[in-house]
Amino acid sequence: APRSDNLGRRPEHVRVESLYLRMRELPPRLRERLLATEPDPKIRDEVVALLRQAPIDPLRQTEPEAFRWNAPERLGVYRIRGRVGEGAMGSVYEAVDPAGRRVALKVLKTTGSLETEARFAQERALLERMSHPNIARVIGGGFEGEHAYFAMEYIDGGQSIVRYCREREEPLRGRLERFLELCDGVAHAHDRGIIHRDLKPANILVSIEAGIARTKVIDFGIAKVLGEDPNDPGWTGQVHVLGTENYMSPEHRADAREVTVQSDVYSLGVILGELVVGTLTPPDDESRFSRVREPYHRFDARRVPRDLQAILRRAVEPEVGLRYRNVPELRDDVRAFLNGEPVRARLPGPFRSFWIIVTRHPALCTAVLCAGVSLGLLVLREVSEADRARDQSRRLAAFVASTFDNICQLDESAADLDDRRRFWSDFLSFVEVHREGDRDLRYWHAEALRHLGDVEHEANQLEKAQEFHFRSVELLSEIEARSGEDIRFEAARSVGLVNLGDLAKERGEDDVAEDKYREALELDEWLSRLDPIYRDNLYWSYERLTYWYRTRNPDESVRFRHAAWRLVQDELQNDPNALGFRHARASLWLIEWEFARGGEDLARQLNLARNALDDAEFLVARRPVYRTFRHLEARAWHALALTQRSRGLLADAQEASRHAVRCAEFLASGDPRQLVYSLTWLSTLWSRWELLRDLHLDPESREHAKRMIDAVDRVASIHPDHPRVRGFSDRVDRAAREVGLDR
């Protein structure tokens, strides 16, 4: 496997950086405990050397326990119910005021540090200066013995903005609307002359007020007041580097006195990226192990629309002069993106203007894409041939990427193979002309070849599929040889290797198939270590090899099956609603059902089928047009029907088989050339026939036999030589004779 990550760093550098950033947040004694977990003495020495050079935050030099105290039942007029968390300088408690209203009580245990006490007093003063629905408001405060405190509004059921959006599977529009509320609150603080300096998801909570979600900014404990003199002894900004590393702007990390409103803009950009992407790389550190700097955080271009990616890049631009000047500028660009209007981060050229016109009319969007993709690409060709300037080339690549994303969505929902073939053929024709000299366009060229290979494979055109997939993998390897390793190209090459393995398996070339699957597994393991987004690819490698070795090497099959379960359980523990891993778990339930089928434990088989169906219905409810999820649902109903029949639950089995046929017929009716769906359809029809025969429902059996004859004739007319289709045809002949039908 490759020996460096996607930033060009060797694994030991990545381990040093990860350990350093974690230890930098801890007080000395806890640092020693964490350092002792690293087995490599060279890495330990490197981290210790870096920590000696790091700025010291006096708040982090105190053990967390020093801030903890046994809270009394009351503080002032407030009755304390219990502790709910930690702020930048104190503990936060749930309390009740004399009127019975819940409040959040923030308490500082006096530590003898005038600096810390001054910050605490400043936080209350700053909060009292602000009044905005997206900022937690102050209700009161005071002193009780040695304890300073103040009361804020209680944010009922508050979750961090990222967790709230993730658990509710908020669509992109909902996430951006939450972000706009956050911008409103931060802009209000800036208008009052206050820079937060510690904006991060944990300090941005979403509460439900009268059934409406409301975003709230909290914890102004290390805020800075605009206009203060850094040389003034009473300056509240301090010279220490305070804040949270991953959300801190470069100028903030370098010198606390350089913090401006644009530092908060940077933090908002990181939060925005986390909302729309899910994972971010940490910002580059100035230490000696960071050899490569990027002008922005890495985002997965396949998951972020191009205009939004431009907004993200500008928001987290290390050069202050290239960043948004203030929060309203960032907010206005996000709002423009939501409204389908041009954004400041990238002024629309002819390509973007064309695309904006399309997206402003969603009712026509699908029709335009289906009927006019080739026309749009011809326009692009003429413009690009007239102007080959570098800026034009960048905009061309951006439009191609946006078009690719939209065709992918159409490809997933389109039923007709000819439509899908036309989408990708038009796209391929364009990128083939312009791919030379442009690395990104060569990547899209390889992806178009891969998708055409998928279409031909589903149509059972194996020679054409082989040609497209081979060209795709060859092109990706050629790009790697010229330009060096790139995580995106390696991920695409892994998928291409799997496709070549599948084709080799269908031709009976087992040695070739196994080599391709193993090579893809090696790549997927490497990719998943570099970026968690590729862990779903690793799961499918595990599942593929589970099936491959089922009869060839049962011990290996069990090993890969267990690895797949561990991966799925870990991911769903972090995010129970992750669609990719709910899909994986449903598939695993069906694998377990297949392995258990034929055994005596029918209760277990029934539970496995029901579990698969629960996950499949969850997926279909969220993505009803995705064929892969619909296919999973059909298979789960089919498994349930077969198991219920084995247990003698014939009425239940009849109902389940009806659902299985309905789901499978829905898929096959789109285009019977898609063989995998047609075979599932024939399987569900045959199982229902056997059930009706067992129930002696003769009239219904006869009608169902007619239905099977029509289905088999339809599929056999397209795939006459496929052995499974011929097998179904023979069985249907026997069924027709049983009920007195001529075929």
N, C-alpha and C positions, 0 to 999 in steps of 0.2 A: 504494500500500500504506500501511497505517497508519504514523504517524510516531513512535510511542512503543512501548516494550515493555510486557509485562504488569504491570509495577510502575509504569507511568506515566512512565518515564524516557525521555528523548530518546536517540537513538543515540549522540550524542557523549558523554553522561554514562556510558553503558554502556561505551564504549571507554576513557574515563578510568579508570573503576573497574577494568576488567579489567587494564589496563596497570599501574595502581598496585599492585594486589594481587600481580601477578607480580614487579614490581621490588622490592617491600618485602622479599622473601625473599633478595635478592642483595646481595653486597658491592659497594662503589662502582664499581669498574672494570667489572664485568659489568652494572651498572645502566646505565652510559653506552652500552654496546653495544646493549642492548635498546631504550633510549630512541631511539637513532638510527634504528631501524626504523620509527618512527611518522612519517608524512609531514606531519601537521597540526601546525604550530607552536603553535597555541592549546592543543591537547591536551597537547603536551609541556610547555608552561609550567604548565598546571594540575597535571599529575602531579608536576613538580618542587616546586611549592608545597606539595602535600600531603605529599611525602616529608620536607620540612623540618619539618613538624609531627609526623611519626610518631615513636613511641618508638624508641630505638636499642637493638639487641641486640648486645652486644660480640662474641658468637660469630659473628654474621653479617658483622662488619666485617673478618674475616680471610679472605683468599682461600682457596678450597678447597684449592689446591695446598699451602698452608702446613701442612696436616695430613697431607700425603702424604710418605711416606719409603720408602726401599728396605728392606723388611723383611728381617731376617737369617733364616738357616735355622732358628734356634732362639731361643726366649725362655724362660729358665728350663728347666723339664723338658719343654717343649712343642716339638715339631717342626712348623714352619709349612709348610703345603701351598700356600696361595694366599689371595688376598684375596677376600672375598665381599660386602662392602658397607661402608656408612658408618652410624655411630650418631650420637647427638646431639653427642658430643664426641670421637669417635675412630673409627678404622678397625676393621673386624671381619674376622678371618682364620679360615680353616679350619685346624685343627692336630690333632696326634695326641699323646696323653699316653703315659707310659712303658708303660702296659698295652695300647697300640694302639687305644684308644678315641678316636673323633673328638670334638673339642670346638670351640666357637666362642671365639676369643681376641679380646677387645676391648682395643685398645691406644691409649693416649694419648701422643702425642709432646709432651713438655714444652714449653710455649709461654712460660713465664715469668709466666703469669697465675695467681696464687694462687687466684682465684675458680674458674677452669676446673679446676685440679687438685683443689680441694676438692670440686667437684661430682663429679668422676670417682671420688674416694675414697668419697664418699657413696653413689654408685650401687652400688658393691660392697657397702658395709655394709648398704644397704637390701635388696638381693637376698638377702644372707645371713640377714636377719631373717625372710624369707618362705620357706615350704615348701608348695607347692601344685602339683597336676598341670597347672594351666593357667597357670603362671608359669615362665619359663625359670630353672632353678636354677644357682647358682654352685658351681663345683667347686674353684677355688683361685685364686691370683694372687700378685703381687709386683712387684718392680722389677728392671729389667735396664738398667744404665747410666742414661740419662735417660728411659727408657721405663717408664711404669707400665702394668700390664696385669692383667686377670683373665680366668679361663676359665669359660665357661658350657656347659651342655649344648648339643650341636649339634642343631639342628632339621633333620632330614634332609628334603630336598626341600620345605622350607617355602615356602609362598606366602602372600601377604596374604589375609586372610579374604575380601575382596571378590572378588579374582581367582580364588581357589579355588572359590568358589560359582558364579561366572560361567562358568568354563571347564568345570565339570562339570554345568552346568545343574541345580544343586541345586533341588529344589522348595521352596516356601515353608516347609514344615515343617523341612526339612533346614537351611535358612538360619537359621531361628529357633533350632534346637537348637545350631548353632554359636555363635549370639549368647548363648544361656544359659550355655554354657561360658565365654565371655568374661566375662560378668557374675560368674560364680563366682570367677574369678581376680581381677578388680578388687575384688570385695567382700572377698576375703581380704586384699588389700593394705590396704584401708581399715580392716579389723579390726586390722591391725598398725600403724595410724597413718600410712599412706603414701598420698599423693595422687599419681597418675601425672603429670598435667598435660599430657601429650602423646599422648593416646590417638588413634590414627588407623589406617587399614587397614595401613599399612606397618609399624606396631609391633605388629601382631596377626597371627601366622603360624599356618598350619594344617599340621601334619605328620602323617605316617602312621606309627603305632607298632603293630607286630604286626597290620597290616591294618586298624587302627582309626584314624579321623581324630581328631586332638587339637588343640584350640586353645591357643595359647601367647601370653602377653603378654610383650613384650620392651622393652628400652630405657627404664629408669627414670632416665636421665641428668639430667633436669631435675625430678625428683620433689620434692615438698614433704613435710615431716614435720609431722603435726598437733601442735598444742600449742606450736610454736616461737614465740618472741617476735620479731615483725618488727623491733623496735628493737635486738635483739641484734646486734652486729657480726658474729657468726658465723652469723647466720641463713642457712639454705640455700635459702630461697625466693627471695631476691633481689627487687629492685624492678623489674627489667627485665621487659618483656612477652615471655616465652619461650613457645614452642609453635608450633602450626601453625594459621594463620589460619582456614581453613575449618572446623576442628573445635574452635575455642576459644569458650568461653562469653562472653557480653557482660561479665560482671563480671571475668573473667580479662583480657580485652582492655583494660578500663578501668583495672584496678589489680591487679597481681600479688599484693598482700597480701590481696585479697578472695577468693582461691581456697579453695574448700571441697570436700567430697566431691560436692556438687551440681554443681561444675564438671566433674568426671569424668562425672557423669550426663548432662550436656549433650553431651559428646563422644560418649558411648555412643549417645545418641539420634540424632546425625548419622550415625554408623556404621550404626545399625539402618536408618535411612532409605535409606542407600546400598545396603544389602544387599537391601532389598525393593523399592526403586524403580529403582535403577540410576544415577540422576543427581539431584543436588541443586543448588539455587541457592546461591551462597556467602552466608554471613551478612551482614546489613546492616552497613555500615561507618559510623562516626560522622562521616565527612568530609562536606564541604559538597555533594558531588554526589549524595548519597543523600537523596532527598526523601521517600521513602515507607518506613515501617518495617512489617514484618509481625510478628505475635506468634509465628510459627513458620516453619520452612522450608516452601517450597511442595512439596507432594506431588501426584502425579497421582491424583486420586480414583478414576479408572476402574481403576487397577491395584492399589489398596491397600484391603483390607477396612475397613469403617468403624471397627470396634473397634481395629484395628491403627493406623489413622490417628489415632485419639484418643490412643493410647499415644505415638505419635511426636510429636504436638503438645505433649503434656504434658512429654515428656522434653526438648524443645528450647525450652521456654517461657523467654523472656528474663527475666521476673520470677522471681527465685529462690523467692519464697514460693509461686508457683503450680506450680513444677517438682516432680518426685518428690524426696522428702527424702533418699533414699539409693538405692544400687544394689539392695538387696533388694526395695524397693518396685517398681522398674522390672522386675526379674527376675520377681517374682511376677505382675505384670500380663501379661507376655509368656507366662508359663507358663499363666495362666488362659485367655488367648486360644487357645493351642494345645489346651487341654482343652475348649474350647467353654463356658467358664464366664464369668460377668460380670467385667468389668475395672473397676478403680478409676477409670480415666481418664474413664469415662462410666457412671454407675450406670444399670442397665436400667430403663426405664419399661415401659409395657404393650406397646409395639411391640417393643422389644428382647427382653422376656421371651418373647413369642410366637415370635420368630425363634430364640432360643436353644433353646427346646423342640424346634423342627424340626431344627436343626443337631446336636443331641445324638443324633439317631437317623438316621445317614446312610443306612441301608437304606431308610428311608421318605422320605428327602428328595426324591428325584426324583418319587415318586408324589404327594407333598403338593404340590409345585410344579406338576406337570402338571394335577392335578385340583382343587387348592384355591387357586390364586392369586387367583381372583375372590372366594372366600370371605374370604381374608385381607384383601383390599382393602376389602370391605364392613365388616369389623370396624374397619379403620383409619378408614373414613369416619365410622362412628358415634362413635368416640372423639374424632376431630378436631373433629366438629361440636359435641360436648359441651364441649370445652375448647379455646379458641382462643388460649390464652396463648402468649407468645413462646417459652418453653422447650419447650412442647408442639410448637410449629411446627418448632423445630430438630430435635427427635427424629423428627417426622414426615418431614422432609426426609432425615434420615439413613437412616431405614428405607426410604424410596422409593429412595434411591440403592443400598442393599444389595439390594433386590428387583430393581432394574434389572440389577445385575451378575449375579445368579443367572439371570434370564431370558435374558440374553445368552448365558450358557453353554449353557442348554437350547436356545436358538435355533440355536446353531452345530452341535449334535449331533442335534437332532430331525430326523426324516425327513419327517414328515407336515406338509403345508402348513396343514391345518386346525388342528393343534395349535399351530403357530407363530402363526397368525392369532389364535387364542384367547388365547394368552399376551399378545400386544401389545394386543389389543382391551381385555382386562380392565385392563391397566396404564393404557392411554389413558383409559378411562372414569374411573378414579380421579383421575389428575392433571388432567383437564379440569375437574373439580369444584373442585379446591383450588389451581389454578395462579395465580389472580389475587392479586397482591400479594407473591408469593414468587418471587424471581428463579430460584432453583434448580429449583423445581417447574416453572416455565415452560420451563426448559432440558430437563428430563426429558420434558415434553409434546412438545417439538419432536423429541426423539430417538425417542419412541414413534411419532410420525407417520412419521419416516424409516424405521424398521424395518418398519412396516406397508406403506410404499411398496415396500420391498425384497421383501416377501412377495408382494405383488400383481404386481410386475414378474416375479418368477420364475414365477408362475402365468400369465404372459402376459396379465394384465388391465391393459393399458397405460393406459386412462383412469383407473382407480382409482389406479394407481401415480402417475400424473401429479398427481392431486389431492392425495394424501398428501405427496408430495415438495414440491410448490409451497407447501402450508400450512406445512410444516416450515421451509423457507427463509424464508418471509414472517415467521413467528414469530421466528426467530433475528434477522432484520434489525430487527424491531420492538424486541426486547430491547436490541440494540446502540444503537438510536436513543435509547432511554430512559435507559440506564445507562452508556453508553460502551463502549469496546472491551474485550473479554475474550478471551484466547487460546483458552479452551475453546469459546466460542460461535463464534469465527471458524473453528476447526477443523471443527466440526459443519456450519457453513454451506458450507465447501469441499466436504465430502462430498455435501451436498445439491445443490450446483451440478453436480457430476459426474453425479449421478443424473438431473437434469433434462436434461443434455447427452446422456446415453445414450438417454433417451426421445425426444428430438428427433431423434437420429440414426436411430432405428428408424422414425420417421414420415417420414424423408426431408428434414427441415428442417436442412440442413447448416450454414447460416449461424448459426442459433440454437445448434446443438450446438457449433460452434467457439467462439462467444462464451462459452458456459458453461465449456468446457474451459480456455480462456485465463484466464478470471476465477479459476477454481479454482487454476490454476498460479500465478498471482500471489499468491494467499493462501498456498499451500503453501510458496512460496519465502520469504515473510515469516515464516511459522510456524517453518520449519526453522532460520532464523537465531536465533530467540528461544529455542528449546528443541530439542535434538537428537532428542527423542522423536518429533517430527513429520517426521523425514527420510524415514521410510518412505512417508508420504503424498506427499512430493515425488517419490519414485521412481515411484509409480503414475501421477502426472501425466506424468512423462517417458515412461513406457511407453504410456500412452493416446495421447499426441500422436505417438509413433513410428508407431503403427498408423494414426492419423488421416491423417497426411501421407504415408503410404506411396505412394499413387497420386496424391494431390492435389499434393504438393510434396516430391519425393524428397530434395532437399537438406535441408529442414527435418526430415524423418524421420531422416536420418542424424545430424543434429545432436543431436536428442533422444535417439537411441539411444546415442550416445557419452556424453552427459551421464548417462544411466541407468547405464551401465557404470562410469563414474568414481565415482559415488555408492556403488554396491554394493561395489566393490572397496575403497574407503576404509572403509566400515563393517565389512566382513568382516575386514579387516586388524586392526581394533581388537578385534573379537569374532567369531571364525570360526564360532561356534555360534549366532549370533543368528537365531532362527527367522524373523523378518520378512524379513531380508535373504537368508537361504538360500532362502526362498520367491521373493523377487525374482530371485535369480540363476537359479533353475530356470526361471522364466518367461522370463528373458532368453535362456537357452540355447535354449528353444523358439522364441523370436522369430528368433534367428539361424538356426535350422534351417529355419524357414518361408521366410526370405529366401534361403537357400542352396538350397532344394529346387528341383529342375528343372535345376540346374547339373550340371557334369561332375565336381565334386570330391565323390565319394561318400564317400571316407574322412573328410573333414571333417564331412559330414552325419552320419555314423555316430558320430563323437566327440561332436558336439553333442547328439545324442539320448541317448547314454550319460551324458553329464554331467548332463543334465536329469533322467534317471532316478535317478542317484546322489543328487542333492539332494532329489528328491521322496520317495525311500524313507527318507532321513534324517528328513524332516519327518513322514512317516506313522508312523515308529517312535516318535516323541516325542508326537505328538498323533493317535492312530489314529481318533478320532471326528470329527475336523475334516473336513467335506465338501470344503472348498477344497483341502486337501492331497491327499485321495483323488482329486479331479478332476485335479489336476496329475499324479499318478501315472498315471492312465489315459491322459492325453494323451502322457506321455513314452513309455509302452509302445507306444502307437499310432505315434508318430514312429519309434521303433526298428524296429517291424515293417515299416513302409513302406520305410525305408532298406535294411534287410536284404533285402527283396524286390527292390529296385532293383539291389542288388549280386549278386543270384543266390544269396544265402544262404537258400534256401527253408526248410530245416529250422529254422534259427534264427528266421526270420521267423514260422513257424508257432507256435513256442513263445511268442514275444513277442506275437503277435496274440491268443493264448489268454489271456495275462495282461491285455492291454488290454480285452478283452471282459469278463473277470471283474470288473475294477475298475469299468468303466463301468456294468455291470449292477447292481453293488452300489449305486451311487448312484441309478440310475434306478428301482430296485425300491422305494426308499423312498417316492417320490411322483412319478409320471410327469408331474404338472403342472409340475414344475420343468424348464422347457424346455431350459436349457443342458445339463443332465445327460442328458436324453433324446436330444438331438442328438448328443452325444458317444457315447452308447450305439449309436445307429444308424450312426454313422460307423465305429466299431470293428467292428460286425457286418458291414457291407458290405465293408470291407477284408479281413476274414477270409474272406468268401465268395469274393472274387477270388483270394485265395491258394490256397484249397482247389481252385478250378477250375483254376488253373495247375498244381497238383500232380496233377490227374486223380484226385482221391479222390472218386469218384462217390457211394458210399453216404454218406460224411460230408457231401459237398456237399448232398445231398438233405435230410438231417436239419437241416443248418444253414439251408437255405432255409426250412424250416418254422419254425425259430426266428425268422428275420427277419420272416416274415409275421406271426407273433404279435406281435412287438415293434412293427412299423410300425402294425398295426391298433390296438394299445393306445395308442400316442402320437397317431395320427391321430384317434382318438375324442375326444381332449381338445383337440388343436390342429389341427382339420381344414383351416384356411385358411392355415396358415403355409407360405410358399413352399418352405422347405427340407424340411419334412415331406412336402409333395406330391411334391417331387423324389425323395426316398427311396422313396416309395410307387410311383412309376413304375418306378424301377430294380428294386425287389423284384418287381414284376409280370413284368419281363423275365426275372429270375433264376428265378422259379417256372416259367415256360414252358420254360426251358432244361432243367430237370430233370423236366418232365412233371407239374407240380403245378397244380391248379386253385385259384385264389384267390377 
